[in-house]
Amino acid sequence: MKNPKSQQSNQTGVDEAVKQLHDAAAAKKCRHCGCLRSSLRAIEEAYPKSARPEALASIVELTCSRLSDVKYDCLGCKVCWPALAINALGVEGDACPSEAAESREGWPPLPGSYHVLRYHAPVAVCALTDESLSETVVSAAGTEIAIVGTMQTENLGIERLMQNTLANSNIRFVVLCGADSQQAIGHLPGQSLIALVRSGVDERMRIIGAQGKRPVLRNVSREAIEHFRRTVEIVDMIGETSVPHILDTAKACAARNPGPAEPFAGTRLVATVAGYLPERMISDPAGYFVVFPDCGRGLLMLEHYRNDGVLDVVIEGRAPAEMYIPAIEKSLVSRLDHAAYLGKELARAEQALLNGGSFVQDAAPEFQTVNEHSIKPSACGCGSSCGEDKHA
Ligand code: SF4
């Protein structure tokens, strides 16, 4: 890391580095970027405080004081001031960080710039460096797309994409689209990922055939790489920005989905819990509801009873949300399972109201299990019938 240029030839480099760091310090985007942090670390190591030229010391101090939480490793900007600064100083090392991100429970395990849409879908879309394309694809995506995001670097970016993909064996396709980075520091993450899938890595974990600046994978195992190459198909649409074309391609991929891959050993998959009914009823101390559609008036009706059987509130409205919001605000429901049950019954009553079908209020699931005879269906005057939820 330590290899600054000689003293004589250094002044021009220092002047240039100071100028570039001034721009970085002034840019809000850089304060959250891993590149600025890594570059400052490289400069501090190469120029210990005692040997740091004054102008450089003062701009490093100013820039450090403006650093904020790291929100991304590298934005892949066409001009990266910290990268130009370390180049000007002749400091060995890279502007972009190379440390692994800390994983967390759940999916995706690694943070990044993406939107999760549906865990069980088979297609991931990576818009490479094009944030706005990513946003547009998200807003138009169908049910076949699991996740949409960007990727900026040929090392950490690929590692994250690979690890997040391996942690969800439903994903069998990654559609690469949008612009690959063209900036001076030349990441080319898209070309590098395609090279990885085509040829793998060499003995130094360098992606064979990758043209990015530093396509070396340090934080994933060879086994993970091979599993990824074997189970995930990369669809090369680099440079494509037509959203309909991208979405059609995602649909075509889903149409030939081979189903979930064998999970990669060592990845923490999200646990699937089999649904079940409760073994015993737990009453809602706040009371119980009677739900019914009043077809004559085109309204949903909600009666709330205290547990001693006394009616205390009547709510009427045209949509479930108009009913459950006041019910919650008036503290007529105090248990989450009761609230969920109320939402379900209001939705059923709304369907009966809209379609003119009959409606019989279901017992609360606990009550069905424990004592089905406590439901008392009764006519509501429109052909539908209702029953107390007896969630009490
Ligand atoms: S890539 Fe460089 S210029 Fe862009 S935000 Fe990060 S540090 Fe700043």
Boltz pocket constraint, residues with backbone or C-beta under 6 A from the ligand:
constraints:
  - pocket:
      binder: B
      contacts: [[A, 24], [A, 27], [A, 29], [A, 30], [A, 33], [A, 34], [A, 35], [A, 36], [A, 73], [A, 74], [A, 75], [A, 76], [A, 77], [A, 79], [A, 80], [A, 81], [A, 82], [A, 83]]
      max_distance: 6.0
